């Protein structure tokens, strides 16, 4: 999980709007780091590449 957060942080630094699709037990942690987060276990279609990184 942490390598993905590192990549997301760099993408955000470069001006991208980043949303991470993570297991439910990581949502609070990811949101606490300032990212938008979706529950990856709720639905396969709720987390597309376009939704996660725009």
N, CA, C and O atoms as a Tripos MOL2 file, in Angstrom:
@<TRIPOS>MOLECULE
protein
  216   215    54     0     0
PROTEIN
NO_CHARGES

@<TRIPOS>ATOM
      1 N           0.8320   -1.1930    0.0000 N.3       1 UNK1
      2 CA          0.0000    0.0000    0.0000 C.3       1 UNK1
      3 C           0.8760    1.2560    0.0000 C.2       1 UNK1
      4 O           0.5710    2.2000   -0.7280 O.2       1 UNK1
      5 N           1.9280    1.2970    0.7730 N.am      2 UNK2
      6 CA          2.7290    2.5060    0.8780 C.3       2 UNK2
      7 C           3.3590    2.9400   -0.4470 C.2       2 UNK2
      8 O           3.4120    4.1420   -0.7060 O.2       2 UNK2
      9 N           3.8420    2.0260   -1.3020 N.am      3 UNK3
     10 CA          4.3840    2.4920   -2.5860 C.3       3 UNK3
     11 C           3.3350    3.2280   -3.4270 C.2       3 UNK3
     12 O           3.6600    4.1830   -4.1320 O.2       3 UNK3
     13 N           2.0930    2.7850   -3.3520 N.am      4 UNK4
     14 CA          1.0230    3.4520   -4.0910 C.3       4 UNK4
     15 C           0.8030    4.8620   -3.5450 C.2       4 UNK4
     16 O           0.5690    5.7990   -4.3090 O.2       4 UNK4
     17 N           0.8790    5.0070   -2.2410 N.am      5 UNK5
     18 CA          0.7110    6.3250   -1.6300 C.3       5 UNK5
     19 C           1.8580    7.2400   -2.0440 C.2       5 UNK5
     20 O           1.6420    8.4250   -2.2980 O.2       5 UNK5
     21 N           3.0680    6.7060   -2.1130 N.am      6 UNK6
     22 CA          4.2080    7.4990   -2.5730 C.3       6 UNK6
     23 C           4.0120    7.9700   -4.0020 C.2       6 UNK6
     24 O           4.2880    9.1280   -4.3150 O.2       6 UNK6
     25 N           3.5450    7.0990   -4.8620 N.am      7 UNK7
     26 CA          3.2650    7.4720   -6.2500 C.3       7 UNK7
     27 C           2.1550    8.5140   -6.3050 C.2       7 UNK7
     28 O           2.2500    9.4910   -7.0480 O.2       7 UNK7
     29 N           1.1140    8.3080   -5.5270 N.am      8 UNK8
     30 CA          0.0060    9.2660   -5.4950 C.3       8 UNK8
     31 C           0.4760   10.6380   -5.0150 C.2       8 UNK8
     32 O           0.0500   11.6630   -5.5460 O.2       8 UNK8
     33 N           1.3510   10.6560   -4.0150 N.am      9 UNK9
     34 CA          1.8690   11.9270   -3.5040 C.3       9 UNK9
     35 C           2.6520   12.6620   -4.5820 C.2       9 UNK9
     36 O           2.5260   13.8790   -4.7190 O.2       9 UNK9
     37 N           3.4480   11.9430   -5.3400 N.am     10 UNK10
     38 CA          4.2130   12.5860   -6.4140 C.3      10 UNK10
     39 C           3.2830   13.0800   -7.5180 C.2      10 UNK10
     40 O           3.4970   14.1610   -8.0660 O.2      10 UNK10
     41 N           2.2700   12.3150   -7.8460 N.am     11 UNK11
     42 CA          1.3160   12.7570   -8.8700 C.3      11 UNK11
     43 C           0.5800   14.0050   -8.4030 C.2      11 UNK11
     44 O           0.3580   14.9260   -9.1880 O.2      11 UNK11
     45 N           0.2010   14.0410   -7.1300 N.am     12 UNK12
     46 CA         -0.4680   15.2210   -6.5800 C.3      12 UNK12
     47 C           0.4640   16.4230   -6.6230 C.2      12 UNK12
     48 O           0.0430   17.5320   -6.9510 O.2      12 UNK12
     49 N           1.7370   16.1990   -6.2900 N.am     13 UNK13
     50 CA          2.7210   17.2870   -6.3280 C.3      13 UNK13
     51 C           2.8470   17.8620   -7.7340 C.2      13 UNK13
     52 O           3.1220   19.0500   -7.9020 O.2      13 UNK13
     53 N           2.6480   17.0240   -8.7330 N.am     14 UNK14
     54 CA          2.7460   17.4620  -10.1300 C.3      14 UNK14
     55 C           1.4400   18.0280  -10.6710 C.2      14 UNK14
     56 O           1.3280   18.3260  -11.8600 O.2      14 UNK14
     57 N           0.4490   18.1760   -9.7840 N.am     15 UNK15
     58 CA         -0.7800   18.8520  -10.1670 C.3      15 UNK15
     59 C          -1.9680   17.9700  -10.5150 C.2      15 UNK15
     60 O          -3.0090   18.4780  -10.9320 O.2      15 UNK15
     61 N          -1.8310   16.6640  -10.3530 N.am     16 UNK16
     62 CA         -2.9420   15.7550  -10.6540 C.3      16 UNK16
     63 C          -3.8970   15.6600   -9.4700 C.2      16 UNK16
     64 O          -3.4920   15.7920   -8.3150 O.2      16 UNK16
     65 N          -5.1620   15.4300   -9.7760 N.am     17 UNK17
     66 CA         -6.1600   15.1630   -8.7570 C.3      17 UNK17
     67 C          -6.1850   13.6530   -8.5730 C.2      17 UNK17
     68 O          -6.5450   12.9260   -9.5000 O.2      17 UNK17
     69 N          -5.8140   13.1740   -7.4070 N.am     18 UNK18
     70 CA         -5.6250   11.7440   -7.1870 C.3      18 UNK18
     71 C          -6.6850   11.2030   -6.2420 C.2      18 UNK18
     72 O          -6.9550   11.7890   -5.1940 O.2      18 UNK18
     73 N          -7.2830   10.0810   -6.6200 N.am     19 UNK19
     74 CA         -8.2010    9.3360   -5.7530 C.3      19 UNK19
     75 C          -7.6720    7.9150   -5.6670 C.2      19 UNK19
     76 O          -7.3790    7.2930   -6.6880 O.2      19 UNK19
     77 N          -7.5500    7.4020   -4.4550 N.am     20 UNK20
     78 CA         -7.0620    6.0430   -4.2590 C.3      20 UNK20
     79 C          -8.2280    5.1070   -3.9470 C.2      20 UNK20
     80 O          -9.1040    5.4390   -3.1490 O.2      20 UNK20
     81 N          -8.2300    3.9610   -4.5670 N.am     21 UNK21
     82 CA         -9.2080    2.9100   -4.2860 C.3      21 UNK21
     83 C          -8.5180    1.9050   -3.3800 C.2      21 UNK21
     84 O          -7.5980    1.2010   -3.7970 O.2      21 UNK21
     85 N          -8.9680    1.8470   -2.1480 N.am     22 UNK22
     86 CA         -8.2550    1.0660   -1.1330 C.3      22 UNK22
     87 C          -9.2160    0.1820   -0.3490 C.2      22 UNK22
     88 O         -10.4230    0.4240   -0.3490 O.2      22 UNK22
     89 N          -8.6870   -0.8420    0.3190 N.am     23 UNK23
     90 CA         -9.5250   -1.6510    1.2110 C.3      23 UNK23
     91 C         -10.0920   -0.7680    2.3340 C.2      23 UNK23
     92 O          -9.4950    0.2470    2.6920 O.2      23 UNK23
     93 N         -11.2320   -1.1570    2.8750 N.am     24 UNK24
     94 CA        -11.8910   -0.3190    3.8880 C.3      24 UNK24
     95 C         -11.0040    0.0520    5.0740 C.2      24 UNK24
     96 O         -11.1420    1.1440    5.6260 O.2      24 UNK24
     97 N         -10.1050   -0.8290    5.4680 N.am     25 UNK25
     98 CA         -9.2670   -0.5290    6.6380 C.3      25 UNK25
     99 C          -8.1700    0.4930    6.3410 C.2      25 UNK25
    100 O          -7.4650    0.9070    7.2620 O.2      25 UNK25
    101 N          -8.0050    0.9100    5.0910 N.am     26 UNK26
    102 CA         -7.0130    1.9290    4.7410 C.3      26 UNK26
    103 C          -7.6330    3.2970    4.4430 C.2      26 UNK26
    104 O          -6.9050    4.2760    4.2780 O.2      26 UNK26
    105 N          -8.9560    3.3790    4.3730 N.am     27 UNK27
    106 CA         -9.6030    4.6220    3.9730 C.3      27 UNK27
    107 C          -9.2480    5.7770    4.9070 C.2      27 UNK27
    108 O          -8.8350    6.8360    4.4350 O.2      27 UNK27
    109 N          -9.3960    5.6000    6.1990 N.am     28 UNK28
    110 CA         -9.1060    6.7020    7.1390 C.3      28 UNK28
    111 C          -7.6590    7.1540    7.0330 C.2      28 UNK28
    112 O          -7.3740    8.3500    7.0960 O.2      28 UNK28
    113 N          -6.7570    6.2190    6.8750 N.am     29 UNK29
    114 CA         -5.3300    6.5590    6.7610 C.3      29 UNK29
    115 C          -5.0700    7.3860    5.5100 C.2      29 UNK29
    116 O          -4.3840    8.4070    5.5690 O.2      29 UNK29
    117 N          -5.6210    6.9430    4.3670 N.am     30 UNK30
    118 CA         -5.4040    7.6370    3.1010 C.3      30 UNK30
    119 C          -6.0460    9.0220    3.1360 C.2      30 UNK30
    120 O          -5.4410    9.9950    2.6870 O.2      30 UNK30
    121 N          -7.2560    9.1180    3.6620 N.am     31 UNK31
    122 CA         -7.9300   10.4170    3.7820 C.3      31 UNK31
    123 C          -7.1390   11.3190    4.7210 C.2      31 UNK31
    124 O          -7.0360   12.5210    4.4770 O.2      31 UNK31
    125 N          -6.5850   10.7650    5.7760 N.am     32 UNK32
    126 CA         -5.7640   11.5330    6.7070 C.3      32 UNK32
    127 C          -4.5050   12.1010    6.0640 C.2      32 UNK32
    128 O          -3.9510   13.0900    6.5430 O.2      32 UNK32
    129 N          -4.0570   11.4770    4.9820 N.am     33 UNK33
    130 CA         -2.9030   11.9890    4.2320 C.3      33 UNK33
    131 C          -3.3160   13.0390    3.2040 C.2      33 UNK33
    132 O          -2.4780   13.5890    2.4890 O.2      33 UNK33
    133 N          -4.6250   13.3100    3.1430 N.am     34 UNK34
    134 CA         -5.1130   14.3590    2.2530 C.3      34 UNK34
    135 C          -5.5840   13.8950    0.8810 C.2      34 UNK34
    136 O          -5.7990   14.7150   -0.0120 O.2      34 UNK34
    137 N          -5.7450   12.5810    0.7060 N.am     35 UNK35
    138 CA         -6.2190   12.0550   -0.5690 C.3      35 UNK35
    139 C          -7.7100   11.7560   -0.5000 C.2      35 UNK35
    140 O          -8.2660   11.5220    0.5740 O.2      35 UNK35
    141 N          -8.3410   11.7690   -1.6630 N.am     36 UNK36
    142 CA         -9.7010   11.2490   -1.7790 C.3      36 UNK36
    143 C          -9.5620    9.7320   -1.8110 C.2      36 UNK36
    144 O          -8.5670    9.2000   -2.3040 O.2      36 UNK36
    145 N         -10.5710    9.0420   -1.2800 N.am     37 UNK37
    146 CA        -10.4810    7.5810   -1.2470 C.3      37 UNK37
    147 C         -11.8260    6.9580   -1.5380 C.2      37 UNK37
    148 O         -12.8690    7.4870   -1.1540 O.2      37 UNK37
    149 N         -11.7920    5.8240   -2.2230 N.am     38 UNK38
    150 CA        -12.9690    5.0020   -2.4810 C.3      38 UNK38
    151 C         -12.7190    3.6220   -1.9050 C.2      38 UNK38
    152 O         -11.5870    3.1390   -1.8720 O.2      38 UNK38
    153 N         -13.7910    2.9990   -1.4520 N.am     39 UNK39
    154 CA        -13.7170    1.6470   -0.9150 C.3      39 UNK39
    155 C         -13.6390    0.6660   -2.0800 C.2      39 UNK39
    156 O         -14.6230    0.4690   -2.7930 O.2      39 UNK39
    157 N         -12.4960    0.0630   -2.2700 N.am     40 UNK40
    158 CA        -12.2810   -0.8530   -3.3910 C.3      40 UNK40
    159 C         -13.1080   -2.1160   -3.2570 C.2      40 UNK40
    160 O         -13.3360   -2.7960   -4.2570 O.2      40 UNK40
    161 N         -13.5620   -2.4550   -2.0680 N.am     41 UNK41
    162 CA        -14.3250   -3.6950   -1.8870 C.3      41 UNK41
    163 C         -15.8120   -3.5120   -2.1600 C.2      41 UNK41
    164 O         -16.5440   -4.4990   -2.2320 O.2      41 UNK41
    165 N         -16.2790   -2.2700   -2.3130 N.am     42 UNK42
    166 CA        -17.7160   -2.0440   -2.4560 C.3      42 UNK42
    167 C         -18.2440   -2.4390   -3.8210 C.2      42 UNK42
    168 O         -19.3500   -2.9680   -3.9260 O.2      42 UNK42
    169 N         -17.4680   -2.1870   -4.8720 N.am     43 UNK43
    170 CA        -17.9210   -2.5170   -6.2190 C.3      43 UNK43
    171 C         -16.7510   -2.4360   -7.1700 C.2      43 UNK43
    172 O         -15.9530   -1.5010   -7.1110 O.2      43 UNK43
    173 N         -16.6490   -3.4080   -8.0390 N.am     44 UNK44
    174 CA        -15.5540   -3.3960   -9.0130 C.3      44 UNK44
    175 C         -15.6550   -2.2010   -9.9460 C.2      44 UNK44
    176 O         -14.6330   -1.6910  -10.4050 O.2      44 UNK44
    177 N         -16.8680   -1.7480  -10.2340 N.am     45 UNK45
    178 CA        -17.0390   -0.6470  -11.1870 C.3      45 UNK45
    179 C         -16.8850    0.7200  -10.5380 C.2      45 UNK45
    180 O         -16.8240    1.7270  -11.2440 O.2      45 UNK45
    181 N         -16.8210    0.7810   -9.2100 N.am     46 UNK46
    182 CA        -16.7180    2.0900   -8.5590 C.3      46 UNK46
    183 C         -15.3100    2.6550   -8.6360 C.2      46 UNK46
    184 O         -15.0840    3.8070   -8.2680 O.2      46 UNK46
    185 N         -14.3840    1.8750   -9.0990 N.am     47 UNK47
    186 CA        -12.9960    2.3010   -9.0670 C.3      47 UNK47
    187 C         -12.3370    2.0460  -10.4220 C.2      47 UNK47
    188 O         -11.7040    1.0120  -10.6370 O.2      47 UNK47
    189 N         -12.4970    2.9920  -11.3140 N.am     48 UNK48
    190 CA        -11.8650    2.8730  -12.6180 C.3      48 UNK48
    191 C         -10.6180    3.7380  -12.6420 C.2      48 UNK48
    192 O         -10.4380    4.5900  -11.7720 O.2      48 UNK48
    193 N          -9.7650    3.5330  -13.6130 N.am     49 UNK49
    194 CA         -8.5630    4.3510  -13.7240 C.3      49 UNK49
    195 C          -8.9320    5.8250  -13.8080 C.2      49 UNK49
    196 O          -8.2840    6.6620  -13.1800 O.2      49 UNK49
    197 N          -9.9730    6.1500  -14.5820 N.am     50 UNK50
    198 CA        -10.3800    7.5510  -14.7100 C.3      50 UNK50
    199 C         -10.8130    8.1100  -13.3750 C.2      50 UNK50
    200 O         -10.5000    9.2580  -13.0590 O.2      50 UNK50
    201 N         -11.5380    7.3130  -12.5680 N.am     51 UNK51
    202 CA        -11.9870    7.7920  -11.2590 C.3      51 UNK51
    203 C         -10.8260    7.9880  -10.3080 C.2      51 UNK51
    204 O         -10.8430    8.9080   -9.4900 O.2      51 UNK51
    205 N          -9.8200    7.1370  -10.4020 N.am     52 UNK52
    206 CA         -8.7220    7.1670   -9.4380 C.3      52 UNK52
    207 C          -7.6850    8.2300   -9.7550 C.2      52 UNK52
    208 O          -7.1030    8.8160   -8.8420 O.2      52 UNK52
    209 N          -7.4490    8.4830  -11.0050 N.am     53 UNK53
    210 CA         -6.4580    9.4940  -11.3840 C.3      53 UNK53
    211 C          -7.0220   10.2790  -12.5520 C.2      53 UNK53
    212 O          -7.2800    9.7300  -13.6230 O.2      53 UNK53
    213 N          -7.2070   11.5650  -12.3320 N.am     54 UNK54
    214 CA         -7.7190   12.4000  -13.4270 C.3      54 UNK54
    215 C          -6.8070   13.5710  -13.6540 C.2      54 UNK54
    216 O          -7.0650   14.3920  -14.5340 O.2      54 UNK54
@<TRIPOS>BOND
     1     1     2 1
     2     2     3 1
     3     3     4 2
     4     3     5 am
     5     5     6 1
     6     6     7 1
     7     7     8 2
     8     7     9 am
     9     9    10 1
    10    10    11 1
    11    11    12 2
    12    11    13 am
    13    13    14 1
    14    14    15 1
    15    15    16 2
    16    15    17 am
    17    17    18 1
    18    18    19 1
    19    19    20 2
    20    19    21 am
    21    21    22 1
    22    22    23 1
    23    23    24 2
    24    23    25 am
    25    25    26 1
    26    26    27 1
    27    27    28 2
    28    27    29 am
    29    29    30 1
    30    30    31 1
    31    31    32 2
    32    31    33 am
    33    33    34 1
    34    34    35 1
    35    35    36 2
    36    35    37 am
    37    37    38 1
    38    38    39 1
    39    39    40 2
    40    39    41 am
    41    41    42 1
    42    42    43 1
    43    43    44 2
    44    43    45 am
    45    45    46 1
    46    46    47 1
    47    47    48 2
    48    47    49 am
    49    49    50 1
    50    50    51 1
    51    51    52 2
    52    51    53 am
    53    53    54 1
    54    54    55 1
    55    55    56 2
    56    55    57 am
    57    57    58 1
    58    58    59 1
    59    59    60 2
    60    59    61 am
    61    61    62 1
    62    62    63 1
    63    63    64 2
    64    63    65 am
    65    65    66 1
    66    66    67 1
    67    67    68 2
    68    67    69 am
    69    69    70 1
    70    70    71 1
    71    71    72 2
    72    71    73 am
    73    73    74 1
    74    74    75 1
    75    75    76 2
    76    75    77 am
    77    77    78 1
    78    78    79 1
    79    79    80 2
    80    79    81 am
    81    81    82 1
    82    82    83 1
    83    83    84 2
    84    83    85 am
    85    85    86 1
    86    86    87 1
    87    87    88 2
    88    87    89 am
    89    89    90 1
    90    90    91 1
    91    91    92 2
    92    91    93 am
    93    93    94 1
    94    94    95 1
    95    95    96 2
    96    95    97 am
    97    97    98 1
    98    98    99 1
    99    99   100 2
   100    99   101 am
   101   101   102 1
   102   102   103 1
   103   103   104 2
   104   103   105 am
   105   105   106 1
   106   106   107 1
   107   107   108 2
   108   107   109 am
   109   109   110 1
   110   110   111 1
   111   111   112 2
   112   111   113 am
   113   113   114 1
   114   114   115 1
   115   115   116 2
   116   115   117 am
   117   117   118 1
   118   118   119 1
   119   119   120 2
   120   119   121 am
   121   121   122 1
   122   122   123 1
   123   123   124 2
   124   123   125 am
   125   125   126 1
   126   126   127 1
   127   127   128 2
   128   127   129 am
   129   129   130 1
   130   130   131 1
   131   131   132 2
   132   131   133 am
   133   133   134 1
   134   134   135 1
   135   135   136 2
   136   135   137 am
   137   137   138 1
   138   138   139 1
   139   139   140 2
   140   139   141 am
   141   141   142 1
   142   142   143 1
   143   143   144 2
   144   143   145 am
   145   145   146 1
   146   146   147 1
   147   147   148 2
   148   147   149 am
   149   149   150 1
   150   150   151 1
   151   151   152 2
   152   151   153 am
   153   153   154 1
   154   154   155 1
   155   155   156 2
   156   155   157 am
   157   157   158 1
   158   158   159 1
   159   159   160 2
   160   159   161 am
   161   161   162 1
   162   162   163 1
   163   163   164 2
   164   163   165 am
   165   165   166 1
   166   166   167 1
   167   167   168 2
   168   167   169 am
   169   169   170 1
   170   170   171 1
   171   171   172 2
   172   171   173 am
   173   173   174 1
   174   174   175 1
   175   175   176 2
   176   175   177 am
   177   177   178 1
   178   178   179 1
   179   179   180 2
   180   179   181 am
   181   181   182 1
   182   182   183 1
   183   183   184 2
   184   183   185 am
   185   185   186 1
   186   186   187 1
   187   187   188 2
   188   187   189 am
   189   189   190 1
   190   190   191 1
   191   191   192 2
   192   191   193 am
   193   193   194 1
   194   194   195 1
   195   195   196 2
   196   195   197 am
   197   197   198 1
   198   198   199 1
   199   199   200 2
   200   199   201 am
   201   201   202 1
   202   202   203 1
   203   203   204 2
   204   203   205 am
   205   205   206 1
   206   206   207 1
   207   207   208 2
   208   207   209 am
   209   209   210 1
   210   210   211 1
   211   211   212 2
   212   211   213 am
   213   213   214 1
   214   214   215 1
   215   215   216 2
@<TRIPOS>SUBSTRUCTURE
     1 UNK1         2 RESIDUE 1 A UNK
     2 UNK2         6 RESIDUE 1 A UNK
     3 UNK3        10 RESIDUE 1 A UNK
     4 UNK4        14 RESIDUE 1 A UNK
     5 UNK5        18 RESIDUE 1 A UNK
     6 UNK6        22 RESIDUE 1 A UNK
     7 UNK7        26 RESIDUE 1 A UNK
     8 UNK8        30 RESIDUE 1 A UNK
     9 UNK9        34 RESIDUE 1 A UNK
    10 UNK10       38 RESIDUE 1 A UNK
    11 UNK11       42 RESIDUE 1 A UNK
    12 UNK12       46 RESIDUE 1 A UNK
    13 UNK13       50 RESIDUE 1 A UNK
    14 UNK14       54 RESIDUE 1 A UNK
    15 UNK15       58 RESIDUE 1 A UNK
    16 UNK16       62 RESIDUE 1 A UNK
    17 UNK17       66 RESIDUE 1 A UNK
    18 UNK18       70 RESIDUE 1 A UNK
    19 UNK19       74 RESIDUE 1 A UNK
    20 UNK20       78 RESIDUE 1 A UNK
    21 UNK21       82 RESIDUE 1 A UNK
    22 UNK22       86 RESIDUE 1 A UNK
    23 UNK23       90 RESIDUE 1 A UNK
    24 UNK24       94 RESIDUE 1 A UNK
    25 UNK25       98 RESIDUE 1 A UNK
    26 UNK26      102 RESIDUE 1 A UNK
    27 UNK27      106 RESIDUE 1 A UNK
    28 UNK28      110 RESIDUE 1 A UNK
    29 UNK29      114 RESIDUE 1 A UNK
    30 UNK30      118 RESIDUE 1 A UNK
    31 UNK31      122 RESIDUE 1 A UNK
    32 UNK32      126 RESIDUE 1 A UNK
    33 UNK33      130 RESIDUE 1 A UNK
    34 UNK34      134 RESIDUE 1 A UNK
    35 UNK35      138 RESIDUE 1 A UNK
    36 UNK36      142 RESIDUE 1 A UNK
    37 UNK37      146 RESIDUE 1 A UNK
    38 UNK38      150 RESIDUE 1 A UNK
    39 UNK39      154 RESIDUE 1 A UNK
    40 UNK40      158 RESIDUE 1 A UNK
    41 UNK41      162 RESIDUE 1 A UNK
    42 UNK42      166 RESIDUE 1 A UNK
    43 UNK43      170 RESIDUE 1 A UNK
    44 UNK44      174 RESIDUE 1 A UNK
    45 UNK45      178 RESIDUE 1 A UNK
    46 UNK46      182 RESIDUE 1 A UNK
    47 UNK47      186 RESIDUE 1 A UNK
    48 UNK48      190 RESIDUE 1 A UNK
    49 UNK49      194 RESIDUE 1 A UNK
    50 UNK50      198 RESIDUE 1 A UNK
    51 UNK51      202 RESIDUE 1 A UNK
    52 UNK52      206 RESIDUE 1 A UNK
    53 UNK53      210 RESIDUE 1 A UNK
    54 UNK54      214 RESIDUE 1 A UNK
